[in-house]
Amino acid sequence: MSNLKENFKSSFTYLSEFALLNIVAAAVVIIIEDNIRSALNIITLFFIASIFILQLIGKKRNNELKEISTTISNIHNNVFKSTDEIILNKDLLQLEHEIKIMFEKTKTDIDYLKKLERVRTEFVANVSHELRTPMFAIQGYIETLLNGAIDDKKVNRYFLGKANQHTLNLSNLLNDLIDISMIESGELRMSFRYFKVNDFLQQIVNDFKILGEEKNIQLEFHPAKESLQVFGDKTKLRQVMVNLITNAIKYTEEGKVDIYVKEEGKFARLIVKDTGIGISSEESDRIFERFYRVDKARSRAIGGTGLGLAIVKHIIDAHNSKVEVSSTPGIGSEFSFLLKK
């Protein structure tokens, strides 16, 4: 009985159509049939039959609603693992298609949110660790000085120098964190214009000459034609080149670092090539991740925030380009990207 009531309740959606059909049928019968009694009997039979049909329609609609409700509930409760498990009856094929699209989008959104949460957790952990290292070091040097080492002329300036170096490392880390935060949030504004690429690179190479000489590494710039201009944010591209050249010098024990400019059709490729330790193919896919280091112990020993290449990637992405890496362990690495001429 309860099912019958539910079916009729569900069929009330079509009540106006039901009433209109019976009125039209009654009018037709009355016009055609001369005998009033006979006409009333026909109308009564038609009314009873239409009620039965209405109940069947209500039952069908009720079953379909339950089927849809169950499917959506299963999606909400993560019962389905793929769209192949979502099956409605043949009269609901269009709706089934739409639900599958909704399921795919929801699943993609959930996976993306989980990835963001994982990245956020890793980022917070990495930042905490990177901040803790220089802070503890500074604290240790200051405590040692306060405990009497400040009166020892043999070590006091050494400890102060070390503490100062860690404050510089801490400052660099905070600056990089601010940069990458502004880039990823879209708050960092780019100023695109044309500039002479040879003059731009020559100045940067000159700034690194002393650092290269200190490690006995030859730093050589191979210019393009004098008139060549490229389109980009000169300030941010300087940050890119400084990061790439710094890394090339840091991870090269002997040999040289070459900076090239090569024309490729409507573009110019800027290249930084070294003869350093190189990067394995497995790690080359991850070096642009924040705080990822190929050799963690070595990286910490020679300095760096672990954010340089992540910043490089974001800046080059903002120029609608891509940083390409070619590297062989023990032979060297080559980083390059294209800029519009």
RAGIBEL-V654488 format. One line per field, one symbol per residue. phi: phi as a letter, one per 40 degrees, with the letter a starting at -180 (. if undefined). Layout:
# RAGIBEL-V654488
phi: ???
This chain:
# RAGIBEL-V654488
phi: .cccccccccccdbccccccccccccccccccccccdccccccccccccccccccccccccccccccccccccccccfccbaccccbbcccbcccdcccccccccccccccccccccccccccccccdccccdcccccccccccccchccccccbcccccccccccccccccccccccdccccccgccccbcacaccccdccccccccdccccccfbcbbbbcccdccbbbicccccccccccccdcccdcbcahabbbbbbcbgcbbccbbbbbccgbccccccbccccgcbcbdccccccghcgbdcccddcccdccfbacbbbabdgbibbbaabbcc
